[in-house]
Amino acid sequence: MKYQKIISIYTRKFTNLRHIYYRQYVTTTKKPIYITTPIFYVNAIPHIGHLYSAVMADSLKRYYELKGHKVIFSTGTDEHGLKIKQAAAKDNINPQEFCDKVSNKFKELFDTANISYTNFIRTTEQTHKDAVKNFWMRLMKNGFIYKGKHEGWYSVSDEAFYSTSQVQEIQNPNSEDKSMIAIESGQPVEWTTEENYKFRLSEFQDRLKRWLDENPQVIVPSNKFNEAKAWIDSGLTDLSISRPHSRLDWGVEVPGDSEQTVYVWLDALINYLTVNGFPWQHEDMNGWPADIHVVGKDILRFHAVFWPAFLMAADLPLPQKILAHSHWTMKKQKMSKSRGNVVDPIKVMNDYGVDTVRYYLMRDGGISDDGDYSDNNIKERHRKDLAGQLGNLFSRSISPALNPSLVVPSPIKFSNGVTEKDASLYNKLQNLSDLVDKHFQDMEFGKGLSLIFEAVAEANKHFTNNEPWKLKSDSDQKETVNNVLFYAAETARISGILLQPIMPTKMTELLNNLGIQKEQRTWEYSKFGKGWNIKNNRDILIFYRGDNNGILFPKLKLSSQ
């Protein structure tokens, strides 16, 4: 008995020490960067807007990895709700088969687009259903769910209730009939009365206001922040978070009540926790909270109002940033099947190349305002920016006609000052990495890419003005020729590193041809003069050509031509 008591004391001490050590480990270990796309609703096949969200999140993921961070990047598909069941019935298959089919279409798109997600979640997975039930019980335990009568204007298409101020009456153009639609979405609504569970959203109005006031950068861009603030300031009412099972049976059953199904948007939002192993067994939340939620502007309300309120109610940390991008239009009109202006993202990538499309989306896509899609604009970006500027500079930097040995002396002379002829390009390259870094941090991707291509254009101008092809045979001009070749190659190297998040395949090809070692392709090596190979401890930069004959962006060969 005496020994058992001693063992028990030491067991408790060891357990306490282990717990203390675990807490210290969790608080001192660097948290992974956690980036998400929205999970995409599988009621229809993917479109260019889905690809835009995915490329944006993927570019952020690759950017943070270049800066030395471990990154969790999650995407996936939202597979519950009445619209899914209706779409499956239209296809004469059961809902699960329908979800499998369309979810695979999203995977195919992301694999084609080189989207390097670490997790692809589906809400029909059992682990997610378990997470939803656990989260529901947390809200119930904390007193934020109650059962009550709910009535209002309900949209089957939006799977949402709208208040009287959010709907309007319209005249049917083909008859004298009138109907009600949701102002925000334009979808038909009908007056519905039912009993379901409600979330006490109204109790979080002050807390949500304070959250936004204390974190003015939490929602970007600023116009979307202002929208979210206006929604909260206008007053919040309690939110219906379940549907009668008789009306919706394709979803997660409410714990303890088989007559009710969890509202699809509560179900969907919890995916961000499921990916991180929620409910957690220990204090380590595996990367939670999310560092960046990338979402489209049409689902901002769910992520900027409902989601933080749900998390507050569950006593969980809130996301660090919500990036709400705008949409793609065509000729300033919303894309829709009825207008015949929907873009097939896989066909576009087959026509123009994956990295060309990725670059176009990130260069011209709308953050604050909608981007207007045009095939001609993609062709112009390929012709002018990629082939005409970057591709041209790359070919010049490894030109065997100017430099048959493909070696260039290192610019030791820069320590003695920069010539007037080189000053403009030199200054651009000195500051380029830091400026691009700031724009990417601020989610201003177009501005960052613009700076890179301004430097590339300056390097081409520098090359042309120095006319090295006229000097190559003059032994007295060897240093000038080497200097010009160095500036061309150095601009290509720095640009190649900075453009990796946007065009990973083509920039790998560029850096391979410049002989840049893989460990010297991180963000820290995007500084001027840093990261070249040295041969035999001499200041020699080594270039070698691959199998592309020096052409990084070949002329487009479109299937329609």
N, C-alpha and C positions, 0 to 999 in steps of 0.2 A: 504493500500500500504506500509506504514511504517513497519507494523508488518510482512508483507510478505518478505520485504527486510531483516529484522533481522533474520527471520527463514532461509532464503536462505544463509545468512552469516554463521550461526551456522551449517547448513547442510553441507556446504563445509568444514568447520573446522572439523566436525565429520568424514566426508569421508576421509579427509587427514590424520587424526589421525589413523583411522582404517587401511588405506593403510600403514602408517608407522609401526603400530603394526604388521600387516601381514608380512611385509618385515622382521621385527626383529624375528618374530616367525619362519619364513622359514629358516633364516640364523642360528638360534641358535638351532633348533630342529634337532636331530640326523637323518641323512638320512638312510633309510633302505638299506641294502646290496641288490643289484639287480644282480641276476645270471641268465644266459640264456643258453639253448642249442640252436643249430641251429633248425629252423623249418624243419621238415623232409619231403622230396618230396614224394608224394603219388603215384608215377607212379609204385611202386612195394611194396610188403609187407615188414615189418621191418626185419632187420638182426642183427647180433651180434654187428656190428659197431654202429648201432643206440642205442642199449642197453648200450654200453660202454660210449657213450657221455652222456646219461641220468644218468647212475650210477655215473659218475664223477661229474656232476653238482649237483646231489642229495646229494652226500657225502659232497661236499663243502657247500651246503645249511645247512645240519644238523650240520656240524662243526661250522659254524658261529653262528647258533642258540645256540649251547652248550656254546659258548663264550658270550652269552647275546645279540646278535644282532637280530633285526627284519629283516627278509629276504623275498624278493620277488623272486620267482623262476618260470621262465616261460619256457614252451616248447610248441610244437604244430606241425601243419602240413602246408606245402606249397602246394597249390592246384590249381595254375594257370599254364598256359603254354601249348605249343603244344604237349609235350610228354603226358600230362594228357589226352588231347583230343584223342590222338591216342590210348592210353591204354584203355580208355573207349569204343572207337569204337570196339576195339578188343574183349571186353567183351560184346558187344551188349547192352550197357546201356548208359544213358546220362552222361555227365561229372560230374554233381553234385551227382548223385547216386554213381558213381564210387568213388568220393572223400569221401562221407559219409562212404562207405564200408571200404576203406583202412585206413581212419583216425581213425575209431573205432578199427582197428587192432593195431594201435600204442597205443591207450588208454588202450586196453587189455594188451599189453606188459608192459606198465608202471605201471598199477595197479598190475599186477603179480609180478613185480620186486620191489614193494614198493617204487615207485618214488613219492616223496611228493611234487609235483608241486603245486604252488598256482594259476597258470594260464595256461590254455591250449587253445592256440589261433589257429584259422583256418583262412586262408587268404580269404576264401569265405564269411566270416562274413561281414555284412554291415558296422559295426564300423571300420573294417580294410580298406574297400574300401574308406570310407570317409577320413580316415587318409592319405591314399595314395594320394588322390586328393588334400588334403590340403597341403601335403608336396610338391607335384608337383608345386602347385601354388606359394609356397615360393621360390622354385628354379627359377621359371619363373620370379617372381617379382624381384628377386635379380640379374637377368640377366645372369643366368648360363645355360639356355636352349635355343637352337635355332633349326630351322628346316633346314635340308639340305640333300643332296644326300649322300647315304652311299653305299659303295661297298666293298666287301671283301670275304674271305672264310668263309662260314657260316655252322655251324654244327647244324642240327636239334636236335640231341640227347643232345648236350651240351647247346643248345639254346644260342649260343654265336658266335660272329664273331672272326676270327683269322687273324693276319697279315701274310704276305708271309713268314716271318721268323719263324712263329709258326706252319707251315704246311710242310708236306713232301710227295713226291710221292712214292707209293709202287706198287709192282708187285703182281697181283692176282695169287696165287699159282695154281689155277685150270684153268687158261686161259692166254692168252697173254695180256689181258686188264690191264691197269694201272689206279690207282685212287689216290686221295689226301686224307690224313688224318691229323687230328690235332695231333701234336707231344705230347702234354701234356696228352690228354685223349685217343688217338688212335681211335677216332671216325671219320667217313667219313665226308668230307666237300665238299661243292659245291660253285662255284663262284656266288655271288648274288649281284644284283644292285637294290637299292630301295631308296625311300624317307622316311625319318623318323626324329624323334627328337634326338638331340645329346646334351650331357652334356659336358661342358667345363672342362674336367678333366685335360687337359694340363696346365690350369692356377693354378693348385694346387700342382704342382710338388715341388716347393720350400717350400711351407707350410708343405707338407707331410714330406719332408726331415727334416725340422726343428723339426717337431713333434717327429719323431723317434730319432733325435739327443738329444733332451731334455728329452726324456722318454725311456731310453734304456731297461727298464723292462716292457714296455707296451705290448710287444709280447713275450710269452714264449712258448717253450724253445728258447734258443739263436739261434739255427740253423734256426728256423722259422723266427726269427727277421731278421737275415741276408738275408734270401730269400726275405722278403718284402722290405728290403732296396735296394737289387739288382734290383728288379722290378722297383722301383721308380727311382733309379739312371740311369737305362737304357733308361729312357725317357717315358713320358706318352702322349698318343694321346687322342683326344676327344672320348667319349664313346656313342655308340648308345643306347638310353634308351626307344625306342618304336619300335613297329612292325606294319606293315600295317594290318588293321582290316581284310582285305581280306585273309591274311595268318594266322592271329592269332586272333580269336574272343573270346577265353576262357581266359579272364583276365579283368583288370580294364581299362575302357575307359579313354583315355586322356581327361582331362577337356577342353571343348570347341572344341574338334576335334574328332568326332565320327568315323573318318576314321583311327584312330590310337589307338593301345592298349599299355598300359604301359609295358615296358620290365619286365620280370618275376623276375629278380634279384633285381631291384629297388623296385618293389612291395614287394618281400619277406623280404628284409632287414628292411623295415619300420615296420614290426611286432613288433620289439623291442620297438618302440615308442607307437604303438597302445596299447600294454599291459599296459602302464603307462598313458593311457587316453589322448594321443595326438589327436588333438591339445588342449593344456591346456588353461583353461579360466583364470588362475591366474599364479603367478610366481612359485607356488609350482609344481614341475614337477614329483611328486609322485614317487621319487626314481631314476629318471634319473639324471646323466648318468649311464649306465650299469657299474657295478663294475667288472664283469667277463663274457665275452662271451666265452663259451666253444664251439669249432668248430673242425671239422676234417681238416686235413692238405690239403685235396683236395679243400676246399673252403676258404683257407686263403686269396687269392688275393682279393676276394670279401669283406672280413671283414677288411683286413689290408690296402687296397688301396682305393677301391671304396667307402666303407661305411664311413670312416673318411672324405673323400672328399665331399660326399653328405652332411654330418653333418656340415662341415665347410661352405658349400654353403648356408645351411639353418640357419646359426648362432646358432647352437646348440652345447652343450658340447660333447666332444668325450668320448668313452669308456675308462675306467681306465686300463683294462687288457684284452688281447685276448689270451686265452689258446688254442693253436692249437696242438691237439694230433695226433699221428700217427695211422696207421690202424692195423687191425688184418689180418694176413696171415695164411695159413695152409701149413705146410711143405715148408715154405718160398715162397709159391706161392699165388698170389692174389686170394681171394675167388670169385668164379663166378659159375653161374648155369651150364655153359657149361663144367666146370671141375668137377662138381659134388661135390664141397667141401664147399658148403654154409651151415652155421650152423643155425639151428632153435633155437632162443634164449629161447622160451617158453619150448620146449622139454628139453633143457639143464637144465633149472631151475627145471623142474619136476623131472629130473633124479638125480640131485645133491643137490637140495635145493637152495632156493633163496639166502640166505646169503652166502652160499659157493661160488656160482657163482659171487656174488658181490665182495667177497673178492679176488677171483682169478683174476677178471678183473682189480681191483685196485692194486693188488700186482704185476701182471705180464704184465699188459697192457703197450703198448709203448707210451711214450711221445715224446722223440726225435727220436726214431727208432721204426719200426713196431714190434708189439708183435706177436709171433707165437702161434696160438691156438692149443691146444691138449687136448682131453678128458683125456688122461693119466695124464697130468699135473694137471688137476682139481682134479682127484682122489688122486694124491699125496699130493696136498695142503690140501685136506680134511683129509687124513689119517695122515700125519705127523704134520702139523701145527695146524689144528682145533681139530681133535680128539686126536691125540697123544700128543700134547703139551698143548693147552689151555683147551680142554675138560678134559684131565687127571688132570691138576692142579686144575681145578674147582671141580672135584670129590673128590680129596684129601682134599681140604680145607673144605668140608662139610661132611667128612667121619664120620658116626656114630660109626664105629668100633674104631676109634682113639679118638673120642670125643662124647660120647653118649648124653651129655647134650647140645651139639651144642652151647656152649658159650666159649669165649676165653678172658683171661684177657688182658686189654689194655697195650701196651708196654711203661709204664712209665719209665722203666729203660733206654730208649734210650737217655734221657737227661744226663745220666751218661757215655755215650759213647757206641760204638758198638763193639761187639766182633770180633775177627779176622775171625771167622767162618762165620759170617754174613756180613762182610764188602763188599764183591763183589756185592752181591745182593742189599744190602742197598744202595750202591752208584749208582747202575743202576736205582733203583726206585726213588731216590732223583732227578735225572736229567731227567728222562724219559719224563715227561709231556712237559717240555720246549723244548727238542730236537725234539719231535714229532710235537709240535706246529710250530717250525721253518720250518720243512720239509713240512708240510701241507701248510703253508703260501707260500712257494716257489714252490708249486705244485709238490713236489717230494714225491708222495704218496707211492711208493714202498719202498723208504728209511725209511719213517716214520713207515710203517707197519713192516719192517724188524727189527727196533729197539724194537718195542713192543714184537715181538716174540723172540728176543734175551733175553729180560728180563724174559719172560715166561719160556724159556728153562733154564735160570739160576735158577729160582725158583724151577723148577722140580729137577734140579741137587742138589740144597740146601736141598730139602726135602729128596731125595734119600740118600745123604751123611750122613744126621743126623739120618736116620733109626728110626723114631719115633715109628713104630710098635713094635720095640724091647724094647722100654723104657716105653710104656704106663702103664705097670703093676708095675713099680717101682715108689713109692711115692716120692723118692728123685729126680726123673727126671721129675716131673710134669712141672716144669718151662721150661725145655728144650722142652718138647712136645708142650706146649702152644706157645712157641716162634716159633717153626717150623710151627705150624698150622696158627699162625698169619701171618707169611711171605707168606705162600701159599695163604691165603685169601686176604691179602693186595695186592699181585701181581695180583690176579684175579680181585679184585675190580678196581684197577687203569687201568688195561688193558681193562676191561669191559667198563669203561667210555670213554677211548680214542678210542675204536673200535666202538662205537655207530654209528658214521656217515657211517661206511662201512657196518656193520652188525646189523642194528637196532633191528630186532626181537630177534635174539639169545642173544644179549647183554642185552636186557630188561629181558629176561629169567634168565640170569646169575645174574644180579643185584637184581632181585626179590628174588632169592634163597639166596643171601647173606644178604637180609634184608635191602638193601640200600634204603632210602627214595627217592622219585622222585625228590624232590627239592635239593638233594645232589648228583645228577648225572651230574651236569654241569662241564665244563672244570676246573673251579677253585677248584673243589673237587678231581681232579686227582693228587693231591700232596700227598706225603707219610704221612700216619697216619691221614688224614683228611676225615671226612665224615661218620664215623661209628655211629650207634645208641648206646646210653648209657642207661642202665637199672637201674632204681631206684637211679640215680645220682652216681652210682658206675661205676668203669672203667671196664665194661663188654661189649664185642662185641657180638651181637646176630646174629646167623645164623638160617635159617630154610629151610627145604627141600620142594621143590614143588612136582609136580606129575611126574617128569621125571626120578625119581630114581637116580638122580645125573648124568645122561648121557646127556651132552649138545649137542654132535654131534654123533648120533647113526651111526652104520655101514651102508654104502650105500646099498640100495636094488634097483638095476637098473632094468628097465623093460626088458632090453635085456638079463639079466642074468637068 
